[in-house]
Amino acid sequence: MSDKKKFKDSTVGKLLFGAASMINPTLGQVLSGVSSPQEALSEIGKSKISNDDKIKLQQMIYEQQNKEIESITSRWKADSMSDSWLSKNVRPLVLVWCIVVFSLAGILDSIESVPFHIGVTWNDTFEKVMMSVVLAYFGGRTTEKATSFFKNK
C-alpha cells in the first residue's frame, strides 16, 4: 500500500472537489475519480459546464498549486538562512548522492561481466527520482535567484 496521499485528499483536491460540487454537482461527480491536477484540468475541459465555470475552477487549481510551490520555496529559503550546515546543504547533497548512485548503477548494469542488472520497475523509479531531484534543485535555485533579482530592481 502506498503512503502517498490521494489527489482527492490533498489540499488542491479538497478545494477543487468542494468548488466543483458547489458550481455544478455533476462536475463534482465527474472529478471524483481523478488522480492528479492535470487529470482534473482535463476533465474540467471535457465537462459540459459553462466556460466561465471552467475558467473559475482552473484558476482555483493554478492558484492553489502556486501557493503550495511558494510555501516550499519559503521553507527552502529558511533552510538556506539557517545556521545549520546540514539544512543549508541537504539539497545539493541529495542531488550529488542521486547522481553518484544512479550513475554507478547505470555503469554496473552496462558491464556484461558484472552480474548486476536494474529491473524495469527500478528503471522507472530512478528516472522519476532523478527528474524530481534535479527539477526541485535547479527549479528552486532559479526561483530563488529570480526572486532576489526582481526584488533588487
CNS distance restraints for C-alpha pairs under 8 A (distance, minus, plus):
assign (resid   5 and name CA) (resid   9 and name CA) 6.33 0.50 0.50
assign (resid   5 and name CA) (resid  10 and name CA) 6.47 0.50 0.50
assign (resid   6 and name CA) (resid  10 and name CA) 6.49 0.50 0.50
assign (resid   6 and name CA) (resid  35 and name CA) 6.90 0.50 0.50
assign (resid   7 and name CA) (resid  12 and name CA) 7.60 0.50 0.50
assign (resid   7 and name CA) (resid  13 and name CA) 5.31 0.50 0.50
assign (resid   7 and name CA) (resid  34 and name CA) 7.29 0.50 0.50
assign (resid   7 and name CA) (resid  35 and name CA) 5.20 0.50 0.50
assign (resid   7 and name CA) (resid  36 and name CA) 5.68 0.50 0.50
assign (resid   7 and name CA) (resid  37 and name CA) 7.64 0.50 0.50
assign (resid   8 and name CA) (resid  12 and name CA) 7.88 0.50 0.50
assign (resid   8 and name CA) (resid  13 and name CA) 4.37 0.50 0.50
assign (resid   8 and name CA) (resid  14 and name CA) 5.79 0.50 0.50
assign (resid   8 and name CA) (resid  17 and name CA) 7.35 0.50 0.50
assign (resid   8 and name CA) (resid  32 and name CA) 7.18 0.50 0.50
assign (resid   8 and name CA) (resid  34 and name CA) 7.66 0.50 0.50
assign (resid   8 and name CA) (resid  35 and name CA) 7.31 0.50 0.50
assign (resid   9 and name CA) (resid  13 and name CA) 5.99 0.50 0.50
assign (resid   9 and name CA) (resid  14 and name CA) 6.00 0.50 0.50
assign (resid  10 and name CA) (resid  14 and name CA) 6.05 0.50 0.50
assign (resid  11 and name CA) (resid  15 and name CA) 6.17 0.50 0.50
assign (resid  11 and name CA) (resid  64 and name CA) 7.94 0.50 0.50
assign (resid  12 and name CA) (resid  16 and name CA) 5.99 0.50 0.50
assign (resid  12 and name CA) (resid  37 and name CA) 7.68 0.50 0.50
assign (resid  12 and name CA) (resid  61 and name CA) 6.39 0.50 0.50
assign (resid  12 and name CA) (resid  64 and name CA) 6.00 0.50 0.50
assign (resid  12 and name CA) (resid  65 and name CA) 6.89 0.50 0.50
assign (resid  13 and name CA) (resid  17 and name CA) 5.99 0.50 0.50
assign (resid  13 and name CA) (resid  37 and name CA) 7.59 0.50 0.50
assign (resid  14 and name CA) (resid  18 and name CA) 5.98 0.50 0.50
assign (resid  15 and name CA) (resid  19 and name CA) 6.06 0.50 0.50
assign (resid  15 and name CA) (resid  60 and name CA) 7.91 0.50 0.50
assign (resid  15 and name CA) (resid  61 and name CA) 7.97 0.50 0.50
assign (resid  16 and name CA) (resid  20 and name CA) 5.82 0.50 0.50
assign (resid  16 and name CA) (resid  57 and name CA) 6.93 0.50 0.50
assign (resid  16 and name CA) (resid  60 and name CA) 7.25 0.50 0.50
assign (resid  16 and name CA) (resid  61 and name CA) 6.67 0.50 0.50
assign (resid  17 and name CA) (resid  21 and name CA) 5.92 0.50 0.50
assign (resid  17 and name CA) (resid  28 and name CA) 5.63 0.50 0.50
assign (resid  17 and name CA) (resid  31 and name CA) 6.94 0.50 0.50
assign (resid  17 and name CA) (resid  32 and name CA) 7.31 0.50 0.50
assign (resid  18 and name CA) (resid  22 and name CA) 6.29 0.50 0.50
assign (resid  18 and name CA) (resid  28 and name CA) 7.55 0.50 0.50
assign (resid  19 and name CA) (resid  23 and name CA) 6.06 0.50 0.50
assign (resid  19 and name CA) (resid  57 and name CA) 7.14 0.50 0.50
assign (resid  20 and name CA) (resid  24 and name CA) 5.78 0.50 0.50
assign (resid  20 and name CA) (resid  25 and name CA) 6.77 0.50 0.50
assign (resid  20 and name CA) (resid  27 and name CA) 5.84 0.50 0.50
assign (resid  20 and name CA) (resid  28 and name CA) 4.88 0.50 0.50
assign (resid  20 and name CA) (resid  57 and name CA) 6.95 0.50 0.50
assign (resid  21 and name CA) (resid  25 and name CA) 4.28 0.50 0.50
assign (resid  21 and name CA) (resid  26 and name CA) 7.19 0.50 0.50
assign (resid  21 and name CA) (resid  27 and name CA) 6.46 0.50 0.50
assign (resid  21 and name CA) (resid  28 and name CA) 4.34 0.50 0.50
assign (resid  21 and name CA) (resid  29 and name CA) 7.61 0.50 0.50
assign (resid  23 and name CA) (resid  27 and name CA) 8.00 0.50 0.50
assign (resid  23 and name CA) (resid  53 and name CA) 7.01 0.50 0.50
assign (resid  24 and name CA) (resid  28 and name CA) 6.63 0.50 0.50
assign (resid  24 and name CA) (resid  49 and name CA) 7.60 0.50 0.50
assign (resid  25 and name CA) (resid  29 and name CA) 6.55 0.50 0.50
assign (resid  26 and name CA) (resid  30 and name CA) 6.37 0.50 0.50
assign (resid  27 and name CA) (resid  31 and name CA) 6.17 0.50 0.50
assign (resid  27 and name CA) (resid  44 and name CA) 7.60 0.50 0.50
assign (resid  27 and name CA) (resid  47 and name CA) 6.95 0.50 0.50
assign (resid  27 and name CA) (resid  49 and name CA) 7.84 0.50 0.50
assign (resid  28 and name CA) (resid  32 and name CA) 6.29 0.50 0.50
assign (resid  30 and name CA) (resid  43 and name CA) 7.36 0.50 0.50
assign (resid  31 and name CA) (resid  40 and name CA) 6.32 0.50 0.50
assign (resid  31 and name CA) (resid  43 and name CA) 6.81 0.50 0.50
assign (resid  31 and name CA) (resid  44 and name CA) 7.87 0.50 0.50
assign (resid  34 and name CA) (resid  39 and name CA) 5.83 0.50 0.50
assign (resid  34 and name CA) (resid  40 and name CA) 5.79 0.50 0.50
assign (resid  35 and name CA) (resid  39 and name CA) 6.53 0.50 0.50
assign (resid  35 and name CA) (resid  40 and name CA) 7.57 0.50 0.50
assign (resid  36 and name CA) (resid  40 and name CA) 6.23 0.50 0.50
assign (resid  37 and name CA) (resid  41 and name CA) 6.13 0.50 0.50
assign (resid  37 and name CA) (resid  61 and name CA) 7.25 0.50 0.50
assign (resid  38 and name CA) (resid  42 and name CA) 6.23 0.50 0.50
assign (resid  39 and name CA) (resid  43 and name CA) 6.17 0.50 0.50
assign (resid  40 and name CA) (resid  44 and name CA) 6.09 0.50 0.50
assign (resid  41 and name CA) (resid  45 and name CA) 6.21 0.50 0.50
assign (resid  41 and name CA) (resid  58 and name CA) 6.44 0.50 0.50
assign (resid  42 and name CA) (resid  46 and name CA) 6.40 0.50 0.50
assign (resid  43 and name CA) (resid  47 and name CA) 6.09 0.50 0.50
assign (resid  44 and name CA) (resid  54 and name CA) 6.10 0.50 0.50
assign (resid  44 and name CA) (resid  57 and name CA) 7.75 0.50 0.50
assign (resid  44 and name CA) (resid  58 and name CA) 7.69 0.50 0.50
assign (resid  45 and name CA) (resid  54 and name CA) 6.80 0.50 0.50
assign (resid  49 and name CA) (resid  53 and name CA) 6.54 0.50 0.50
assign (resid  49 and name CA) (resid  54 and name CA) 6.81 0.50 0.50
assign (resid  50 and name CA) (resid  54 and name CA) 6.38 0.50 0.50
assign (resid  51 and name CA) (resid  55 and name CA) 6.10 0.50 0.50
assign (resid  52 and name CA) (resid  56 and name CA) 6.21 0.50 0.50
assign (resid  53 and name CA) (resid  57 and name CA) 6.25 0.50 0.50
assign (resid  54 and name CA) (resid  58 and name CA) 6.14 0.50 0.50
assign (resid  55 and name CA) (resid  59 and name CA) 6.02 0.50 0.50
assign (resid  56 and name CA) (resid  60 and name CA) 6.23 0.50 0.50
assign (resid  57 and name CA) (resid  61 and name CA) 6.39 0.50 0.50
assign (resid  58 and name CA) (resid  62 and name CA) 6.31 0.50 0.50
assign (resid  59 and name CA) (resid  63 and name CA) 5.99 0.50 0.50
assign (resid  60 and name CA) (resid  64 and name CA) 6.12 0.50 0.50
assign (resid  61 and name CA) (resid  65 and name CA) 6.14 0.50 0.50
assign (resid  62 and name CA) (resid  66 and name CA) 6.08 0.50 0.50
assign (resid  63 and name CA) (resid  67 and name CA) 6.25 0.50 0.50
assign (resid  64 and name CA) (resid  68 and name CA) 6.33 0.50 0.50
assign (resid  65 and name CA) (resid  69 and name CA) 6.24 0.50 0.50
assign (resid  66 and name CA) (resid  70 and name CA) 6.06 0.50 0.50
assign (resid  67 and name CA) (resid  71 and name CA) 6.19 0.50 0.50
assign (resid  68 and name CA) (resid  72 and name CA) 6.37 0.50 0.50
assign (resid  69 and name CA) (resid  73 and name CA) 6.20 0.50 0.50
assign (resid  70 and name CA) (resid  74 and name CA) 6.11 0.50 0.50
assign (resid  71 and name CA) (resid  75 and name CA) 6.25 0.50 0.50
assign (resid  72 and name CA) (resid  76 and name CA) 6.27 0.50 0.50
assign (resid  73 and name CA) (resid  77 and name CA) 6.15 0.50 0.50
assign (resid  73 and name CA) (resid 140 and name CA) 6.56 0.50 0.50
assign (resid  73 and name CA) (resid 143 and name CA) 7.78 0.50 0.50
assign (resid  73 and name CA) (resid 144 and name CA) 7.61 0.50 0.50
assign (resid  74 and name CA) (resid  78 and name CA) 6.16 0.50 0.50
assign (resid  75 and name CA) (resid  79 and name CA) 6.22 0.50 0.50
assign (resid  76 and name CA) (resid  80 and name CA) 6.24 0.50 0.50
assign (resid  76 and name CA) (resid 140 and name CA) 7.91 0.50 0.50
assign (resid  77 and name CA) (resid  81 and name CA) 6.28 0.50 0.50
assign (resid  77 and name CA) (resid 144 and name CA) 7.65 0.50 0.50
assign (resid  78 and name CA) (resid  82 and name CA) 6.23 0.50 0.50
assign (resid  79 and name CA) (resid  87 and name CA) 5.25 0.50 0.50
assign (resid  79 and name CA) (resid  88 and name CA) 5.60 0.50 0.50
assign (resid  80 and name CA) (resid  87 and name CA) 6.73 0.50 0.50
assign (resid  80 and name CA) (resid  88 and name CA) 4.57 0.50 0.50
assign (resid  80 and name CA) (resid  89 and name CA) 7.90 0.50 0.50
assign (resid  81 and name CA) (resid  88 and name CA) 7.35 0.50 0.50
assign (resid  82 and name CA) (resid  87 and name CA) 6.84 0.50 0.50
assign (resid  82 and name CA) (resid  88 and name CA) 6.73 0.50 0.50
assign (resid  83 and name CA) (resid  88 and name CA) 7.91 0.50 0.50
assign (resid  84 and name CA) (resid  88 and name CA) 6.46 0.50 0.50
assign (resid  85 and name CA) (resid  89 and name CA) 6.23 0.50 0.50
assign (resid  86 and name CA) (resid  90 and name CA) 5.65 0.50 0.50
assign (resid  89 and name CA) (resid  93 and name CA) 6.03 0.50 0.50
assign (resid  90 and name CA) (resid  94 and name CA) 6.06 0.50 0.50
assign (resid  91 and name CA) (resid  95 and name CA) 6.20 0.50 0.50
assign (resid  91 and name CA) (resid 137 and name CA) 6.44 0.50 0.50
assign (resid  92 and name CA) (resid  96 and name CA) 6.15 0.50 0.50
assign (resid  92 and name CA) (resid 137 and name CA) 7.40 0.50 0.50
assign (resid  93 and name CA) (resid  97 and name CA) 5.98 0.50 0.50
assign (resid  94 and name CA) (resid  98 and name CA) 6.04 0.50 0.50
assign (resid  94 and name CA) (resid 133 and name CA) 7.59 0.50 0.50
assign (resid  95 and name CA) (resid  99 and name CA) 6.23 0.50 0.50
assign (resid  95 and name CA) (resid 133 and name CA) 6.19 0.50 0.50
assign (resid  95 and name CA) (resid 134 and name CA) 6.72 0.50 0.50
assign (resid  95 and name CA) (resid 137 and name CA) 7.41 0.50 0.50
assign (resid  96 and name CA) (resid 100 and name CA) 6.09 0.50 0.50
assign (resid  97 and name CA) (resid 101 and name CA) 6.00 0.50 0.50
assign (resid  98 and name CA) (resid 102 and name CA) 5.79 0.50 0.50
assign (resid  98 and name CA) (resid 130 and name CA) 6.72 0.50 0.50
assign (resid  98 and name CA) (resid 133 and name CA) 7.98 0.50 0.50
assign (resid  99 and name CA) (resid 103 and name CA) 5.76 0.50 0.50
assign (resid  99 and name CA) (resid 130 and name CA) 7.63 0.50 0.50
assign (resid 100 and name CA) (resid 104 and name CA) 5.97 0.50 0.50
assign (resid 101 and name CA) (resid 105 and name CA) 6.09 0.50 0.50
assign (resid 102 and name CA) (resid 106 and name CA) 6.06 0.50 0.50
assign (resid 102 and name CA) (resid 126 and name CA) 7.04 0.50 0.50
assign (resid 103 and name CA) (resid 107 and name CA) 6.13 0.50 0.50
assign (resid 104 and name CA) (resid 108 and name CA) 6.09 0.50 0.50
assign (resid 105 and name CA) (resid 109 and name CA) 6.01 0.50 0.50
assign (resid 105 and name CA) (resid 118 and name CA) 7.47 0.50 0.50
assign (resid 106 and name CA) (resid 110 and name CA) 6.28 0.50 0.50
assign (resid 106 and name CA) (resid 118 and name CA) 7.85 0.50 0.50
assign (resid 107 and name CA) (resid 111 and name CA) 6.55 0.50 0.50
assign (resid 108 and name CA) (resid 114 and name CA) 6.51 0.50 0.50
assign (resid 108 and name CA) (resid 116 and name CA) 6.20 0.50 0.50
assign (resid 108 and name CA) (resid 117 and name CA) 7.60 0.50 0.50
assign (resid 109 and name CA) (resid 114 and name CA) 7.43 0.50 0.50
assign (resid 109 and name CA) (resid 115 and name CA) 7.94 0.50 0.50
assign (resid 109 and name CA) (resid 116 and name CA) 5.43 0.50 0.50
assign (resid 109 and name CA) (resid 117 and name CA) 4.87 0.50 0.50
assign (resid 109 and name CA) (resid 118 and name CA) 6.30 0.50 0.50
assign (resid 118 and name CA) (resid 122 and name CA) 6.22 0.50 0.50
assign (resid 118 and name CA) (resid 123 and name CA) 6.43 0.50 0.50
assign (resid 119 and name CA) (resid 123 and name CA) 6.21 0.50 0.50
assign (resid 120 and name CA) (resid 124 and name CA) 6.59 0.50 0.50
assign (resid 121 and name CA) (resid 125 and name CA) 6.41 0.50 0.50
assign (resid 122 and name CA) (resid 126 and name CA) 5.95 0.50 0.50
assign (resid 123 and name CA) (resid 127 and name CA) 6.22 0.50 0.50
assign (resid 124 and name CA) (resid 128 and name CA) 6.24 0.50 0.50
assign (resid 125 and name CA) (resid 129 and name CA) 6.09 0.50 0.50
assign (resid 126 and name CA) (resid 130 and name CA) 5.98 0.50 0.50
assign (resid 127 and name CA) (resid 131 and name CA) 6.09 0.50 0.50
assign (resid 128 and name CA) (resid 132 and name CA) 6.05 0.50 0.50
assign (resid 129 and name CA) (resid 133 and name CA) 6.07 0.50 0.50
assign (resid 130 and name CA) (resid 134 and name CA) 5.95 0.50 0.50
assign (resid 131 and name CA) (resid 135 and name CA) 5.82 0.50 0.50
assign (resid 132 and name CA) (resid 136 and name CA) 5.82 0.50 0.50
assign (resid 133 and name CA) (resid 137 and name CA) 5.95 0.50 0.50
assign (resid 134 and name CA) (resid 138 and name CA) 5.96 0.50 0.50
assign (resid 134 and name CA) (resid 139 and name CA) 7.84 0.50 0.50
assign (resid 135 and name CA) (resid 139 and name CA) 5.25 0.50 0.50
assign (resid 135 and name CA) (resid 140 and name CA) 7.74 0.50 0.50
assign (resid 136 and name CA) (resid 140 and name CA) 5.56 0.50 0.50
assign (resid 137 and name CA) (resid 141 and name CA) 6.12 0.50 0.50
assign (resid 138 and name CA) (resid 142 and name CA) 5.94 0.50 0.50
assign (resid 139 and name CA) (resid 143 and name CA) 6.09 0.50 0.50
assign (resid 140 and name CA) (resid 144 and name CA) 6.13 0.50 0.50
assign (resid 141 and name CA) (resid 145 and name CA) 6.11 0.50 0.50
assign (resid 142 and name CA) (resid 146 and name CA) 5.98 0.50 0.50
assign (resid 143 and name CA) (resid 147 and name CA) 5.95 0.50 0.50
assign (resid 144 and name CA) (resid 148 and name CA) 6.21 0.50 0.50
assign (resid 145 and name CA) (resid 149 and name CA) 6.00 0.50 0.50
assign (resid 146 and name CA) (resid 150 and name CA) 6.15 0.50 0.50
assign (resid 147 and name CA) (resid 151 and name CA) 6.13 0.50 0.50
assign (resid 148 and name CA) (resid 152 and name CA) 6.23 0.50 0.50
assign (resid 149 and name CA) (resid 153 and name CA) 6.65 0.50 0.50
